Amino acid sequence: MLHYIYADELHMYPTLRDTMFCDRADQFKRRLEWDVSVNENGEERDEYDKLNPLYVIWKNANGTHGGSMRLLPTTGNTMVNDHFLDLIDGVRIESPFIWECTRFCLGANADSRVAAALMLAGGEVMRQFNVKHYVGVFDARMVRIYRAIGSSPEVLGSQGEGRDMISVGLWEFTEEARAKIGARAKISPDLSEFWFNQSFGRLSDEKLRAIA
């Protein structure tokens, strides 16, 4: 199932927290060989994890991390504005209606539904928080994944070639995309909205009685 957790609430979910940061180390450091730091606990964290981002996390049946991504509003510090302005001609992206999505991570044994479920959750955040677009940096391997899910971005700028290419993209989320991605994830719109409301304590008394 999907969880939406701010960084200052991660201590309430220690297993989910610890396995997420360890899976990030496994994906970004070991498998992709990115130049990232891994701490003594085998976790990959960076300075943006200290800014109280919103994490969207897929929880496996055993309570561990299956996949996740990190969201921050572009009105504050972001990876795109701090490190990748050369890809977009030096134009800063700053708007309360645009959030940055980073650290899209899948557990080593995640099934094909997880990536789609995370995209669906990202769309749920957009619907509920009145966000119009996501901006993010992605590498060449993600192009195929985005296309398969049905959520390809508008490319704002790129650098490099082949497998070494990195790009800055801008995503929007239409109702048509929501239906397509939900079908791929095998998650109904009602269930997607239920999980969001559950995370933010927005369930009505009627719904709480129904699941009691």
C-alpha positions, 0 to 999 in steps of 0.5 A: 500500500501507499504511504505519504510521510513527511521527514519529521514523521519518519521516526514513527515508521522505523522499518519503512524508514530504514529500508527506504534509505538502504534501498536508496544506497543499493540503487544509487550507489551500488547498481547505478554507481552514482557519486552519492554518500552512504553512511555507516548504517548503509543508508543513502541520505543527502541535504534535501532529506533535511528539508522535511520533504514529503516521501511517497512510499510503497510498503510491502506486505512485510512492512518494508520499503518497496519503492519511493520518491521525494517531493519538495516545493520549488519555492525552497531549495531544490536539486534542479535549481542548486545543481542542474541549472546548466541543463535549462539555460540558467532559468530557475524553476520557482513556483508554488504550483511546481514541486520537485520529484527526486530519488525515485527508487525501487526496491531490488525485488519490486514488481512492475506495479510499484513504479506505476503506483508511485506515479499514481501517488504523485498524481494524487498529491497534485490533485489534493495539493493543487500542484500543476507540475513536477520537475525532476532530473532523470537519467536515460534508463528512466525514459523506458520506464516512464514510457511504459507507465504512461507518464513521460515528461516534457524534456526541458534540457539534456546533457550527454549521450546514450546511457550517460544522458541526463535530463530535466523534465516537467510532468503534468497529470491528466485524468486520462493519465490517472486512469491509465496509470491506475490500471497498470498499477491495479489500483482504483481511483477510490483506493488511491484517494483512500490511501492519501486521506488515510495518511493525512487523517482526512477520512470521514467518520463514515469511512472510519466506521466502515473499516473499523 
